[in-house]
Amino acid sequence: MVRVEVTVLLFASVAQKAGVRSLTLPLQAGDTVANVRDRVAERYPQLRGALPTLLYALNEEYAGESDAVPAGATLALIPPVSGG
């Protein structure tokens, strides 16, 4: 049986709050960016406050919450970045 997964990369404050920079989750049929993000938040409830401001990249291209996540994909959760 082939296991279908998605790799999730966490950056900056999101990684700090979760205490990890990456994780692998099983991918379910019909998963969207929002579905995967919500499963990450279930595992790391301390991230819930950051969810409204996150940006997403799916296989190194910006993505929206409703974009489908293909098998073997990499999803990045990116908090807003400020700088000068």
C-alpha positions in Angstrom: 0.0 0.0 0.0 1.4 3.4 -1.0 1.1 6.0 1.7 0.2 9.4 0.3 1.7 12.3 2.3 2.3 16.0 2.2 5.3 17.7 3.7 4.5 20.9 5.6 7.3 23.5 6.1 6.9 26.1 8.9 8.8 29.4 8.8 9.8 32.1 11.3 7.4 32.7 14.2 5.2 29.7 13.1 8.1 27.4 13.4 9.1 28.9 16.7 5.6 28.5 18.2 5.3 24.9 16.9 8.9 23.9 17.9 9.4 22.2 14.5 10.4 23.4 11.1 8.7 20.6 9.1 6.3 17.7 9.5 4.7 15.1 7.3 1.0 14.5 7.3 -1.1 11.9 5.5 -2.9 13.4 2.5 -6.6 12.7 2.3 -8.6 12.7 -1.0 -9.7 16.2 -1.9 -7.4 18.0 0.5 -7.0 21.7 0.1 -4.4 24.0 1.5 -7.0 25.0 4.2 -7.6 21.3 5.1 -3.9 20.6 5.6 -3.4 23.9 7.5 -6.3 23.0 9.8 -4.8 19.6 10.6 -1.5 21.3 11.4 -3.4 23.6 13.8 -5.1 20.6 15.4 -1.6 19.1 16.2 -0.2 22.5 17.2 -3.0 24.5 18.8 -0.6 27.3 19.7 -0.6 28.2 15.9 -4.3 29.1 15.8 -3.8 32.8 16.4 -1.4 33.0 13.4 -3.8 31.3 10.9 -5.6 34.4 9.6 -2.4 36.1 8.5 -0.6 33.2 6.9 0.6 33.0 3.3 0.9 29.7 1.6 3.3 28.2 -1.0 2.5 24.9 -2.6 5.5 23.3 -4.3 7.3 26.7 -4.2 4.5 28.7 -5.8 2.1 30.9 -3.8 -1.2 29.2 -3.3 -4.7 30.0 -1.9 -6.6 28.3 0.8 -8.9 26.5 -1.7 -6.1 25.2 -3.9 -5.9 21.4 -4.1 -2.9 19.7 -2.5 -1.4 16.9 -4.8 0.2 13.8 -3.5 3.8 14.3 -2.5 3.5 18.1 -2.4 5.3 20.5 -0.1 3.2 23.1 1.6 4.8 26.1 3.3 3.1 28.1 6.0 4.5 31.6 5.9 3.7 34.2 8.5 3.9 37.9 7.5 7.4 39.3 7.5 8.2 42.9 8.4 11.5 44.5 8.0 13.2 47.7 7.1 
